[in-house]
Amino acid sequence: MNLFGKKLCILGTYVISDDKNAVVKEDFLGKLNEVIAETGNSRELLIAGDFNSRTEKKNDNLVVGPFGEEVINDNGDKLICEQNFLKILNRYFQHKKIHQYTRHQDTRQLRSIIDYVIARQNSGLKFQDVREFRGLTVLNNHYLVNAKILFAHGKSNINEVKENITDCSGTLTGTNV
């Protein structure tokens, strides 16, 4: 899509859960890598969805920022960001913990950050904020993730227009690409 003079590709995804067969996960991530490669480098890229990946917070890192959990799982290790020069935007904005957790399971007192908004490390888009919003739930145990992005209108940065792009799921599944 073209938006304010920028070519933009938005992917919504649901990544196979961490407890699935390793071969199935590798196959899915390979297909996701192919889709990312097909977008080329001339377009802005946003990937949003349930990645079922827990990535520990890191300082001075181009992929994962300093805010979030100190937990990592197998999907987090395999997340496609590093080899595709992508970054997890949720981790670059400081919020209270209650506004970072994107999934909850109240019966077991579990909370995690597994839903992300991801973009290219060298993106020309200006990201103002990424956080989850309580009260809006997806699939009963995930909160809505919202990214605030500034799109420069025309050649001047003076007339910047705000656009919101919110989390979506399901356009890339384990078997259909």
C-alpha positions as CSV (number, residue, x, y, z in Angstrom):
1,M,0.0,0.0,0.0
2,N,1.1,3.6,-0.5
3,L,0.5,5.8,2.5
4,F,1.6,9.5,2.5
5,G,4.1,8.8,-0.3
6,K,5.6,5.8,1.4
7,K,5.4,2.2,0.2
8,L,4.3,0.1,3.1
9,C,3.8,-3.6,3.6
10,I,1.9,-4.8,6.7
11,L,2.0,-8.4,7.7
12,G,-0.2,-9.9,10.4
13,T,1.0,-13.2,11.8
14,Y,0.4,-16.0,14.3
15,V,3.6,-17.9,14.9
16,I,3.3,-21.5,15.9
17,S,3.5,-22.0,19.7
18,D,6.7,-22.8,21.5
19,D,5.7,-26.4,22.4
20,K,5.1,-27.6,18.8
21,N,7.5,-29.8,16.8
22,A,10.8,-28.2,16.0
23,V,10.6,-29.2,12.3
24,V,7.1,-27.6,11.9
25,K,8.4,-24.4,13.6
26,E,11.5,-24.3,11.3
27,D,9.3,-24.8,8.3
28,F,6.9,-22.0,9.3
29,L,9.8,-19.5,10.1
30,G,11.4,-20.4,6.7
31,K,8.1,-19.4,5.0
32,L,7.9,-16.2,7.0
33,N,11.5,-15.4,6.0
34,E,10.5,-15.9,2.3
35,V,7.6,-13.5,2.6
36,I,9.9,-10.9,4.3
37,A,12.4,-11.3,1.5
38,E,9.7,-10.9,-1.2
39,T,8.8,-7.5,0.2
40,G,12.2,-6.2,-0.9
41,N,14.2,-3.4,0.7
42,S,12.4,-0.5,-1.0
43,R,9.3,-0.8,1.1
44,E,8.6,0.0,4.8
45,L,7.7,-3.2,6.6
46,L,5.5,-3.7,9.6
47,I,4.9,-7.1,11.1
48,A,2.3,-7.4,13.9
49,G,0.8,-10.3,15.7
50,D,1.2,-13.1,18.1
51,F,4.8,-14.4,17.8
52,N,4.6,-16.8,20.8
53,S,8.1,-15.6,21.4
54,R,9.5,-14.4,24.7
55,T,12.7,-12.3,24.2
56,E,14.7,-11.0,27.1
57,K,15.4,-7.3,27.4
58,K,18.8,-6.1,26.3
59,N,20.7,-2.8,26.5
60,D,22.5,-1.5,23.4
61,N,20.9,-4.0,21.1
62,L,19.5,-3.3,17.6
63,V,16.8,-6.0,17.8
64,V,15.5,-6.0,21.4
65,G,15.3,-2.9,23.5
66,P,15.9,-2.4,27.2
67,F,12.3,-2.7,28.4
68,G,10.3,-5.8,29.0
69,E,10.7,-9.3,30.4
70,E,13.9,-11.1,31.5
71,V,12.6,-14.4,30.0
72,I,13.4,-16.1,26.7
73,N,11.9,-19.2,25.1
74,D,12.9,-21.3,22.1
75,N,10.7,-19.2,19.8
76,G,12.4,-16.1,21.1
77,D,15.8,-17.6,20.2
78,K,14.5,-18.4,16.7
79,L,12.7,-15.1,16.1
80,I,13.4,-13.8,12.5
81,C,14.5,-10.3,13.5
82,E,18.3,-10.5,13.5
83,Q,18.9,-12.1,10.1
84,N,16.3,-9.7,8.5
85,F,17.6,-6.5,10.3
86,L,14.3,-6.0,12.1
87,K,13.6,-4.7,15.6
88,I,10.9,-5.4,18.1
89,L,9.3,-2.0,18.7
90,N,7.5,-2.9,21.9
91,R,10.8,-3.1,23.7
92,Y,12.0,0.4,22.9
93,F,9.3,2.3,24.9
94,Q,9.1,2.4,28.6
95,H,5.7,1.7,30.3
96,K,4.4,0.3,33.5
97,K,4.5,-3.5,33.5
98,I,0.7,-3.7,33.2
99,H,1.0,-1.9,29.8
100,Q,3.7,-4.2,28.6
101,Y,2.2,-7.6,29.1
102,T,0.2,-8.6,26.0
103,R,-1.1,-12.0,27.1
104,H,-2.6,-13.1,30.4
105,Q,-3.9,-16.3,31.9
106,D,-5.5,-15.3,35.2
107,T,-6.3,-18.9,36.4
108,R,-2.6,-19.6,36.6
109,Q,-1.4,-16.1,37.4
110,L,0.7,-16.0,34.2
111,R,1.6,-12.9,32.1
112,S,3.9,-12.6,29.1
113,I,4.9,-10.4,26.3
114,I,4.5,-12.4,23.1
115,D,2.6,-10.1,20.8
116,Y,4.8,-7.6,18.9
117,V,5.0,-4.9,16.4
118,I,8.2,-5.3,14.4
119,A,9.8,-3.0,11.8
120,R,13.1,-2.6,9.9
121,Q,16.0,-1.4,11.9
122,N,16.6,1.4,9.3
123,S,13.0,2.3,8.9
124,G,12.1,5.8,7.7
125,L,8.9,5.8,9.8
126,K,8.9,7.7,13.1
127,F,7.6,5.5,15.9
128,Q,6.2,7.4,18.8
129,D,5.0,4.6,21.0
130,V,4.0,0.9,21.1
131,R,2.0,-0.5,24.0
132,E,-0.9,-2.8,24.8
133,F,-4.3,-1.5,25.8
134,R,-6.2,-3.2,28.6
135,G,-9.9,-3.6,28.2
136,L,-9.6,-4.6,24.5
137,T,-8.9,-8.3,24.3
138,V,-8.3,-10.6,21.4
139,L,-9.0,-14.3,21.8
140,N,-10.0,-13.7,25.4
141,N,-6.4,-13.7,26.7
142,H,-4.5,-11.3,24.5
143,Y,-4.6,-7.5,24.8
144,L,-4.7,-5.2,21.8
145,V,-1.2,-3.8,20.8
146,N,-1.2,-0.3,19.4
147,A,1.7,1.5,17.5
148,K,1.7,5.2,17.1
149,I,3.5,6.2,13.9
150,L,4.2,9.6,12.4
151,F,4.1,9.7,8.6
152,A,5.8,12.7,7.0
153,H,3.4,14.3,4.5
154,G,5.2,15.4,1.4
155,K,8.8,16.6,1.5
156,S,8.5,18.6,4.7
157,N,8.5,17.2,8.2
158,I,6.5,20.3,9.4
159,N,3.1,18.8,8.4
160,E,3.3,15.4,10.0
161,V,0.1,13.4,10.3
162,K,-0.5,10.7,12.9
163,E,-1.7,7.3,11.9
164,N,-2.4,4.4,14.2
165,I,-1.7,0.8,13.1
166,T,-3.0,-1.8,15.5
167,D,-2.2,-5.5,16.0
168,C,-3.9,-8.0,13.7
169,S,-3.6,-11.7,13.6
170,G,-4.1,-14.6,11.3
171,T,-3.0,-13.6,7.8
172,L,0.1,-15.8,7.9
173,T,-0.6,-19.3,9.4
174,G,1.4,-22.4,10.0
175,T,0.3,-24.0,6.7
176,N,-0.8,-21.1,4.4
177,V,1.6,-18.4,3.3
